[in-house]
């Protein structure tokens, strides 16, 4: 499953069907992409709050058969170095849309 610890197994039972639906959508897009331009998905970049779920990248990678990484929309942004690295790492995936809009000045 997605989450490995015993205290999170109930959560995993609730979340796994939604993650499996996401996997189905990725597979559907991969199929459409390969038909249109003869190209397969080689890597998945995961963003949003779901990216912080323990074990999610491993689960998706195992199910999809491709590398899955957590996107870091803050990687090219300068900010206060006093901001805790753990906070940046955990917050970063949830900021993808906001950072993208800010970069486009919307």
PyMOL CGO cylinders between C-alpha atoms (Angstrom):
from pymol import cmd
from pymol.cgo import CYLINDER

trace = [
    CYLINDER, 0.00, 0.00, 0.00, 0.85, 3.65, 0.03, 0.3, 1, 1, 1, 1, 1, 1,
    CYLINDER, 0.85, 3.65, 0.03, 1.58, 4.12, 3.73, 0.3, 1, 1, 1, 1, 1, 1,
    CYLINDER, 1.58, 4.12, 3.73, 3.74, 1.64, 5.62, 0.3, 1, 1, 1, 1, 1, 1,
    CYLINDER, 3.74, 1.64, 5.62, 3.38, 2.17, 9.40, 0.3, 1, 1, 1, 1, 1, 1,
    CYLINDER, 3.38, 2.17, 9.40, 0.72, 0.33, 11.39, 0.3, 1, 1, 1, 1, 1, 1,
    CYLINDER, 0.72, 0.33, 11.39, -0.85, 3.56, 12.69, 0.3, 1, 1, 1, 1, 1, 1,
    CYLINDER, -0.85, 3.56, 12.69, -1.39, 4.77, 9.13, 0.3, 1, 1, 1, 1, 1, 1,
    CYLINDER, -1.39, 4.77, 9.13, -2.93, 1.57, 7.69, 0.3, 1, 1, 1, 1, 1, 1,
    CYLINDER, -2.93, 1.57, 7.69, -6.50, 2.87, 8.09, 0.3, 1, 1, 1, 1, 1, 1,
    CYLINDER, -6.50, 2.87, 8.09, -5.53, 6.02, 6.25, 0.3, 1, 1, 1, 1, 1, 1,
    CYLINDER, -5.53, 6.02, 6.25, -3.92, 3.94, 3.51, 0.3, 1, 1, 1, 1, 1, 1,
    CYLINDER, -3.92, 3.94, 3.51, -7.16, 1.99, 3.05, 0.3, 1, 1, 1, 1, 1, 1,
    CYLINDER, -7.16, 1.99, 3.05, -9.01, 5.26, 2.48, 0.3, 1, 1, 1, 1, 1, 1,
    CYLINDER, -9.01, 5.26, 2.48, -6.38, 6.90, 0.27, 0.3, 1, 1, 1, 1, 1, 1,
    CYLINDER, -6.38, 6.90, 0.27, -5.33, 3.95, -1.90, 0.3, 1, 1, 1, 1, 1, 1,
    CYLINDER, -5.33, 3.95, -1.90, -8.49, 3.95, -4.08, 0.3, 1, 1, 1, 1, 1, 1,
    CYLINDER, -8.49, 3.95, -4.08, -7.90, 7.63, -4.90, 0.3, 1, 1, 1, 1, 1, 1,
    CYLINDER, -7.90, 7.63, -4.90, -4.23, 7.00, -5.65, 0.3, 1, 1, 1, 1, 1, 1,
    CYLINDER, -4.23, 7.00, -5.65, -5.23, 4.06, -7.86, 0.3, 1, 1, 1, 1, 1, 1,
    CYLINDER, -5.23, 4.06, -7.86, -7.60, 6.38, -9.75, 0.3, 1, 1, 1, 1, 1, 1,
    CYLINDER, -7.60, 6.38, -9.75, -4.68, 8.78, -10.25, 0.3, 1, 1, 1, 1, 1, 1,
    CYLINDER, -4.68, 8.78, -10.25, -2.61, 5.87, -11.57, 0.3, 1, 1, 1, 1, 1, 1,
    CYLINDER, -2.61, 5.87, -11.57, -5.41, 5.02, -14.00, 0.3, 1, 1, 1, 1, 1, 1,
    CYLINDER, -5.41, 5.02, -14.00, -5.42, 8.61, -15.30, 0.3, 1, 1, 1, 1, 1, 1,
    CYLINDER, -5.42, 8.61, -15.30, -1.64, 8.61, -15.71, 0.3, 1, 1, 1, 1, 1, 1,
    CYLINDER, -1.64, 8.61, -15.71, -1.85, 5.32, -17.62, 0.3, 1, 1, 1, 1, 1, 1,
    CYLINDER, -1.85, 5.32, -17.62, -4.65, 6.71, -19.80, 0.3, 1, 1, 1, 1, 1, 1,
    CYLINDER, -4.65, 6.71, -19.80, -2.62, 9.84, -20.62, 0.3, 1, 1, 1, 1, 1, 1,
    CYLINDER, -2.62, 9.84, -20.62, 0.42, 7.67, -21.32, 0.3, 1, 1, 1, 1, 1, 1,
    CYLINDER, 0.42, 7.67, -21.32, -1.63, 5.60, -23.76, 0.3, 1, 1, 1, 1, 1, 1,
    CYLINDER, -1.63, 5.60, -23.76, -2.96, 8.71, -25.53, 0.3, 1, 1, 1, 1, 1, 1,
    CYLINDER, -2.96, 8.71, -25.53, 0.51, 10.22, -25.67, 0.3, 1, 1, 1, 1, 1, 1,
    CYLINDER, 0.51, 10.22, -25.67, 2.02, 7.09, -27.17, 0.3, 1, 1, 1, 1, 1, 1,
    CYLINDER, 2.02, 7.09, -27.17, -0.72, 6.95, -29.84, 0.3, 1, 1, 1, 1, 1, 1,
    CYLINDER, -0.72, 6.95, -29.84, -0.42, 10.64, -30.77, 0.3, 1, 1, 1, 1, 1, 1,
    CYLINDER, -0.42, 10.64, -30.77, 3.34, 11.13, -30.82, 0.3, 1, 1, 1, 1, 1, 1,
    CYLINDER, 3.34, 11.13, -30.82, 4.82, 7.67, -30.22, 0.3, 1, 1, 1, 1, 1, 1,
    CYLINDER, 4.82, 7.67, -30.22, 6.24, 8.70, -26.86, 0.3, 1, 1, 1, 1, 1, 1,
    CYLINDER, 6.24, 8.70, -26.86, 5.83, 7.03, -23.46, 0.3, 1, 1, 1, 1, 1, 1,
    CYLINDER, 5.83, 7.03, -23.46, 5.90, 8.63, -20.02, 0.3, 1, 1, 1, 1, 1, 1,
    CYLINDER, 5.90, 8.63, -20.02, 9.41, 8.09, -18.63, 0.3, 1, 1, 1, 1, 1, 1,
    CYLINDER, 9.41, 8.09, -18.63, 9.16, 9.97, -15.33, 0.3, 1, 1, 1, 1, 1, 1,
    CYLINDER, 9.16, 9.97, -15.33, 6.40, 11.33, -13.11, 0.3, 1, 1, 1, 1, 1, 1,
    CYLINDER, 6.40, 11.33, -13.11, 6.95, 14.53, -11.14, 0.3, 1, 1, 1, 1, 1, 1,
    CYLINDER, 6.95, 14.53, -11.14, 4.56, 14.58, -8.20, 0.3, 1, 1, 1, 1, 1, 1,
    CYLINDER, 4.56, 14.58, -8.20, 3.45, 17.88, -6.66, 0.3, 1, 1, 1, 1, 1, 1,
    CYLINDER, 3.45, 17.88, -6.66, 0.75, 18.96, -4.25, 0.3, 1, 1, 1, 1, 1, 1,
    CYLINDER, 0.75, 18.96, -4.25, 0.01, 17.82, -0.73, 0.3, 1, 1, 1, 1, 1, 1,
    CYLINDER, 0.01, 17.82, -0.73, -0.22, 14.18, -1.80, 0.3, 1, 1, 1, 1, 1, 1,
    CYLINDER, -0.22, 14.18, -1.80, 3.51, 14.26, -2.54, 0.3, 1, 1, 1, 1, 1, 1,
    CYLINDER, 3.51, 14.26, -2.54, 4.13, 14.34, 1.22, 0.3, 1, 1, 1, 1, 1, 1,
    CYLINDER, 4.13, 14.34, 1.22, 2.40, 11.02, 1.89, 0.3, 1, 1, 1, 1, 1, 1,
    CYLINDER, 2.40, 11.02, 1.89, 4.92, 8.51, 3.26, 0.3, 1, 1, 1, 1, 1, 1,
    CYLINDER, 4.92, 8.51, 3.26, 5.76, 5.90, 0.62, 0.3, 1, 1, 1, 1, 1, 1,
    CYLINDER, 5.76, 5.90, 0.62, 3.79, 7.55, -2.19, 0.3, 1, 1, 1, 1, 1, 1,
    CYLINDER, 3.79, 7.55, -2.19, 6.68, 7.88, -4.64, 0.3, 1, 1, 1, 1, 1, 1,
    CYLINDER, 6.68, 7.88, -4.64, 7.68, 4.25, -4.15, 0.3, 1, 1, 1, 1, 1, 1,
    CYLINDER, 7.68, 4.25, -4.15, 4.09, 3.05, -4.53, 0.3, 1, 1, 1, 1, 1, 1,
    CYLINDER, 4.09, 3.05, -4.53, 3.51, 5.04, -7.72, 0.3, 1, 1, 1, 1, 1, 1,
    CYLINDER, 3.51, 5.04, -7.72, 6.86, 4.00, -9.17, 0.3, 1, 1, 1, 1, 1, 1,
    CYLINDER, 6.86, 4.00, -9.17, 6.15, 0.34, -8.48, 0.3, 1, 1, 1, 1, 1, 1,
    CYLINDER, 6.15, 0.34, -8.48, 2.65, 0.55, -9.99, 0.3, 1, 1, 1, 1, 1, 1,
    CYLINDER, 2.65, 0.55, -9.99, 3.61, 2.66, -13.04, 0.3, 1, 1, 1, 1, 1, 1,
    CYLINDER, 3.61, 2.66, -13.04, 7.00, 1.12, -13.75, 0.3, 1, 1, 1, 1, 1, 1,
    CYLINDER, 7.00, 1.12, -13.75, 8.67, 4.54, -14.10, 0.3, 1, 1, 1, 1, 1, 1,
    CYLINDER, 8.67, 4.54, -14.10, 10.69, 6.85, -11.87, 0.3, 1, 1, 1, 1, 1, 1,
    CYLINDER, 10.69, 6.85, -11.87, 8.54, 9.06, -9.63, 0.3, 1, 1, 1, 1, 1, 1,
    CYLINDER, 8.54, 9.06, -9.63, 10.06, 12.11, -7.96, 0.3, 1, 1, 1, 1, 1, 1,
    CYLINDER, 10.06, 12.11, -7.96, 8.69, 14.93, -5.84, 0.3, 1, 1, 1, 1, 1, 1,
    CYLINDER, 8.69, 14.93, -5.84, 8.74, 18.24, -7.69, 0.3, 1, 1, 1, 1, 1, 1,
    CYLINDER, 8.74, 18.24, -7.69, 10.33, 21.22, -6.00, 0.3, 1, 1, 1, 1, 1, 1,
    CYLINDER, 10.33, 21.22, -6.00, 8.86, 24.46, -7.33, 0.3, 1, 1, 1, 1, 1, 1,
    CYLINDER, 8.86, 24.46, -7.33, 11.12, 26.40, -4.96, 0.3, 1, 1, 1, 1, 1, 1,
    CYLINDER, 11.12, 26.40, -4.96, 14.35, 25.08, -6.49, 0.3, 1, 1, 1, 1, 1, 1,
    CYLINDER, 14.35, 25.08, -6.49, 14.91, 28.20, -8.60, 0.3, 1, 1, 1, 1, 1, 1,
    CYLINDER, 14.91, 28.20, -8.60, 13.62, 30.73, -6.08, 0.3, 1, 1, 1, 1, 1, 1,
    CYLINDER, 13.62, 30.73, -6.08, 15.74, 32.71, -3.63, 0.3, 1, 1, 1, 1, 1, 1,
    CYLINDER, 15.74, 32.71, -3.63, 14.30, 33.02, -0.14, 0.3, 1, 1, 1, 1, 1, 1,
    CYLINDER, 14.30, 33.02, -0.14, 15.32, 33.54, 3.46, 0.3, 1, 1, 1, 1, 1, 1,
    CYLINDER, 15.32, 33.54, 3.46, 18.00, 30.97, 4.32, 0.3, 1, 1, 1, 1, 1, 1,
    CYLINDER, 18.00, 30.97, 4.32, 16.75, 30.87, 7.92, 0.3, 1, 1, 1, 1, 1, 1,
    CYLINDER, 16.75, 30.87, 7.92, 13.67, 28.99, 6.75, 0.3, 1, 1, 1, 1, 1, 1,
    CYLINDER, 13.67, 28.99, 6.75, 14.06, 25.45, 8.07, 0.3, 1, 1, 1, 1, 1, 1,
    CYLINDER, 14.06, 25.45, 8.07, 15.11, 22.94, 5.37, 0.3, 1, 1, 1, 1, 1, 1,
    CYLINDER, 15.11, 22.94, 5.37, 12.51, 20.43, 6.59, 0.3, 1, 1, 1, 1, 1, 1,
    CYLINDER, 12.51, 20.43, 6.59, 9.80, 23.08, 6.35, 0.3, 1, 1, 1, 1, 1, 1,
    CYLINDER, 9.80, 23.08, 6.35, 10.91, 23.98, 2.81, 0.3, 1, 1, 1, 1, 1, 1,
    CYLINDER, 10.91, 23.98, 2.81, 10.98, 20.31, 1.77, 0.3, 1, 1, 1, 1, 1, 1,
    CYLINDER, 10.98, 20.31, 1.77, 7.51, 19.60, 3.18, 0.3, 1, 1, 1, 1, 1, 1,
    CYLINDER, 7.51, 19.60, 3.18, 5.94, 22.86, 2.01, 0.3, 1, 1, 1, 1, 1, 1,
    CYLINDER, 5.94, 22.86, 2.01, 7.50, 22.94, -1.45, 0.3, 1, 1, 1, 1, 1, 1,
    CYLINDER, 7.50, 22.94, -1.45, 5.27, 20.38, -3.23, 0.3, 1, 1, 1, 1, 1, 1,
    CYLINDER, 5.27, 20.38, -3.23, 2.13, 22.19, -2.08, 0.3, 1, 1, 1, 1, 1, 1,
    CYLINDER, 2.13, 22.19, -2.08, 3.22, 25.46, -3.66, 0.3, 1, 1, 1, 1, 1, 1,
    CYLINDER, 3.22, 25.46, -3.66, 3.52, 24.36, -7.31, 0.3, 1, 1, 1, 1, 1, 1,
    CYLINDER, 3.52, 24.36, -7.31, 0.42, 26.17, -8.56, 0.3, 1, 1, 1, 1, 1, 1,
    CYLINDER, 0.42, 26.17, -8.56, 1.04, 29.32, -6.51, 0.3, 1, 1, 1, 1, 1, 1,
    CYLINDER, 1.04, 29.32, -6.51, 4.68, 29.54, -7.60, 0.3, 1, 1, 1, 1, 1, 1,
    CYLINDER, 4.68, 29.54, -7.60, 3.74, 28.95, -11.24, 0.3, 1, 1, 1, 1, 1, 1,
    CYLINDER, 3.74, 28.95, -11.24, 1.13, 31.70, -11.17, 0.3, 1, 1, 1, 1, 1, 1,
    CYLINDER, 1.13, 31.70, -11.17, 3.50, 34.09, -9.40, 0.3, 1, 1, 1, 1, 1, 1,
    CYLINDER, 3.50, 34.09, -9.40, 6.18, 33.43, -12.01, 0.3, 1, 1, 1, 1, 1, 1,
    CYLINDER, 6.18, 33.43, -12.01, 3.67, 34.31, -14.72, 0.3, 1, 1, 1, 1, 1, 1,
    CYLINDER, 3.67, 34.31, -14.72, 2.70, 37.40, -12.71, 0.3, 1, 1, 1, 1, 1, 1,
    CYLINDER, 2.70, 37.40, -12.71, -0.96, 36.37, -12.49, 0.3, 1, 1, 1, 1, 1, 1,
]
cmd.load_cgo(trace, "trace")
